[in-house]
Every structure is written in C-alpha cells, then in structure tokens.
C-alpha cells in the first residue's frame, strides 16, 4: 500500500463522509442508484431525491416493473434525465438477462445502460469490496494536482495516464474505504476552487501545493462560446381552465418528459394550434422570456398563453396528450422550466 493510500485511509476514518443513506446496507442496487444520482449533482441535493426514490423503488424488481413516468416524476428537478431513462432500462435488462440479480462482474456491469468504467468500479468497490480503480471528476482533480499532470483530463491521452495512476494507487485491501476516501477528498478538501490544502492528508508531496498551481490544475478545457437557442412553449388552456401537456420524444432534451407543446419559431402560433390540435383559438398572449441553461447551450423560452374555444373539437387524454388541472398535484415527469411556468400560472 502506497503512502498516498495510507494517508487517505487514515484521513477517511476521522474526516470522511459517514452515515450517508446509501452507505447504510450498501447493496449493489442501493449504491448503483446513488452513483447515478451523484453524477453531475452534489450530495446535499441528491439525499432527499435518493430517499424518496428508494421509498418508491426499494428493489430492482419494483424499479423494473414501474412505468417510466413514475421514474421521471421522482427524477424531476435533478436534471440530466437520460440518467433516469437509463436506470429504468438497466433495471429491466437486469431482470431479463441476470434473473433479477445485479451483476458482480465488472464487464457485465459496464454493459448496462448508463454505466461506464468508473461508475461500475465504484458500485462494485463500495458494495462488494472488489478492487477496481475509479476516475470520476473528483478523483481526476486529486490526481492531476497531486502528481502535476498537465492537459485537460477529458483528453484521451491524459485520461489514460490518470487511469494507470488510479490503478497503481488503489490498494488491495480496504478498497471500499479507499474508494470513498478519494471521492470524499476531492469533494470536500481538494475542491475545484479554494481547496483546503492545510486539511489534506497528502499535502506534503502534492505537486500543485508545492508549486502553488492549485488554480492551474487540472488544466481547463478550451471552451467555445455557448450558443443560444430559442423555443416557443404554448400554454394551451381550454374553457375548463385545464392546460394541455404533450409528451416529448424519447430522445433529446427532456426525453420522455411531459412538456408544453413547442411551436416552431417560423410558424404562426394561432394557425399552428388550429392545424395541430383542431381547436379554435380565441386569444394569444406572450409572456416574459425565460432562459434555461444546459451544459452546452442556453435556451430562451418564449411562453405564449393561448385560450381555445369551448366549441373546439375535443382533444382527449392519451399516451401523448394530457389535460392538466392546475389545482391537482402533477404526478408525471416534467421539465424544470415547464414546472416553473405552470407554477407561475
């Protein structure tokens, strides 16, 4: 065991994170759910979502049998909804291919939707004590600073070096503790900005600390200007005050979630609604533009309130259409900006 690993394990015992919900009875299923939720999301945000999710889906069988709408509803607000869709797909695949048992072979785990090498390693390390290196964002930051590795960690050549280093440093014993330790160190001490170097157990031989390069490592990706896209969301209201929701396509942004019908930018809104929903429009009113930011672009949403006549041809609830009563609790998966627009109403 290296001095690096020893230092982390000693630090973890006293300063690491203990008592998190997924650390209690750390079965592969429970750890898997937490690892997927923790991708791109902080622990404090994940905890209430995780507890509610496990209450609704305490085991693989329940998750696999659930309707995707139930899963997306519990995921609403966490973002990156492909994670939820892949969880559901993976649960079904485990029931069908692995007879309901979460696989314990890392290659089989990697074959599941939404699981890469690092996530698979974390699941099997934390739940089964198997020796697998991990390389999430926190670990990349710790290793690049400690060993002074230049280059953007997402670059294939740099990532290969980091994987080799992660494997060399992962001990043969106490793997679960070490895996938790290096993740915790990156999340709570070796943070992206203002790292608490004086609290770090491996500070003395850290390249970045010695050379005052904490702000320079890891090397940043050269970012392009984030583009801005526009969309028109129609808030179609009938004579009973119900609002029309439409399920989005299964792929793309907010895939499978319920949303407000999106009118193409170059269309006349009134004509478009009358054509697509066979409804007579009685009034159209634009609301203030709302900006929603994704990781790779800004989306400027123009909400448009539209009232339709009571004499219009009836649009019935279906698998793709749903009339939402504002006074009712919405139990469907819905995108965050849509929820905000409905709340404003």
Secondary structure, 3 states (H helix, E strand, C coil): CCHHHHHHHHHHHHHCCCCCHHHCCCCHHHHHHHHHHHCCCCHHHHHHHHHHHHHHCCCHHHHHHCCHHHHHHHHCCCCCCHHHHHHHHHHHHHHHHCCCCCCCCHHHHHCCCCCCHHHHHHHHHHHHCCCCCCCCHHHHHHHHHHHCCCCECCCHHHHHHHHHHHHHHCCCCCHHHHHHHHHHHHHHCCCCCCCCHHHCCCHHHCHHHHCCCCCCCCECCCCCCCEEEEEEEEEEECCCCEEEEEECCCCCCCCCCEEECEECCCCCHHHHHHHHHCCCEEEEEECCCEEEECCCEEEEEEEEEEEECCCCCCCCCCCCEEEEECCCCCCCCECHHHHHHHHHC
